[in-house]
Amino acid sequence: MGLWRRASGILKDQNSLWLTNLSRQTALRNPDIEYLIIKSTSHNESSFDSRSIERVCRWIRLSPINLKPLLWSISNRLEKTKSWVVALKGMYLMHNVINCMAPCIKEIGRLPFDLSNFKDLHSRQAKTWSYNSFIRNYYAFLDQKSTLIFQHMEEKRESMTMKQELVFLQKLQSLVDLLIQIKPQSRAVFNPLVLDAMDAIIMEVSDIYSRICKGIAIVLINIYSANKDEAVMALKVVQKATLQADELSLYFDFCQEIMVLKASESPLIDKVPEEGIQELKNIVNGFSEESEADQGLRKEDNKAIVVAENSKADYNEKTCLRDEFRTIITDQWEKFEEDIMQKNPFASPLNTQSNVKVDHGFPDLITF
């Protein structure tokens, strides 16, 4: 049965390669790229075709025009396949394409195919479930990483605020969570293709975790200029990093046990000292105490303002009353009225007699 499956896979690959020779180049299709992708994702279970994979990456670095034909070819290949070998090789190829870091890679975003529910239909489920699980977890990581590159590659790290840096670190930590879910099980543990793919996973884990450590170091240097929200976020990131350090130690031990070569070359896992974590907690608690004190001061200030305003109102009222009495009670009443008349000749003095006949008709506003 295994021999027949291998022979069938070889025939399918040969037929696909022959069809690429008949296809014409368009905006979405490039026969040369299709040929290399079929070679890179062949049904051969023994090893990856590193030479073809490198040539695919070279096409991407050569020109961004080649990105669409590449994505179309990979999507067309992986959406049709029911073979775990082709699916795994497609994931490995896509991993290399994303890591080639050509400028056009940021345009990919989410992967243009979906292997989140992949199932191999060429063998019984009892034999292939471990491969299916491995491919699904591999896909989940690559899809998330490609999305993260799309969101953040255009941002200059030097110009990021502390909050943006912390959000970026949290997203990197989510990638680490996805990476440590990629574990060979059962039959997959002994497969050479899976072990080669695990070398790439180990290198990815080491690279991302080192970025997290560098980011945390930058944040801690500037933590005393942070506000409360940033300090709380920093504490969560550091606590998460401490937890992930323990998980990664166990993950690397597991990889060494199953003879993943790169696992023996993995760097030591750095941890944030307990003193640093406690210092962050003290900073966060200090913000809480300061905010409570500020609230108390604001209440006292409000009370003082109310008292001051009431006192001012009472003072103004008394002043007005004194002014009224000062105006009425005077020894120079007639002189005061004359002064008023001199200042405002249209004002009528109180309690005065006049011999002028008053016409109560409407005034002539036109000739006035």
Secondary structure, DSSP 8 states (H G I E B T S, - for coil): -HHHHHHHHHHHHHHHHHHHHH----SS--HHHHHHHHHHT-S--S---HHHHHHHHHHHHH-GGGHHHHHHHHHHHHHH---HHHHHHHHHHHHHHHHT--GGGGG--S-SS--TT----SS-HHHHHHHHHHHHHHHHHHHHHHHHHHHHTTS-GGG--HHHHHHHHHHHHHHHHHHTT----GGGGG-HHHHHHHHHHHHHHHHHHHHHHHHHHHHHHTGGG--HHHHHHHHHHHHHHHHHHHHHHHHHHHHHHTT-GGGGG--------HHHHHHHHHHHHHHHHHHHHHHHHHHHHHHHHHHHHHHHHHHHHHHHHHHHHHHHS-S-HHHHHHHHHHH-TT---TT----S----S---TTT-
